[in-house]
């Protein structure tokens, strides 16, 4: 982050639609596809986000959505999250 325009460390964020019964873990495309997308962006980090599931009624104020997140580097290596 930076307080100066057009500075800092940019990252790409790819948001996948919610899917039912996707073949891969958590509905993400294969690791190879994610790595290729990250390499195409060629930024220090590419975040891939997928809405995993929702708890509670979506119309309720206290409904909680959960998301799965995966990070890849420009070289196509997945970054382990703590």
Secondary structure as GFF3:
##gff-version 3
##sequence-region A 1 82
A	DSSP	beta_strand	11	16	.	.	.	ID=ss1
A	DSSP	three_ten_helix	25	27	.	.	.	ID=ss2
A	DSSP	alpha_helix	31	41	.	.	.	ID=ss3
A	DSSP	beta_strand	45	55	.	.	.	ID=ss4
A	DSSP	beta_strand	64	73	.	.	.	ID=ss5
A	DSSP	beta_strand	78	79	.	.	.	ID=ss6
###
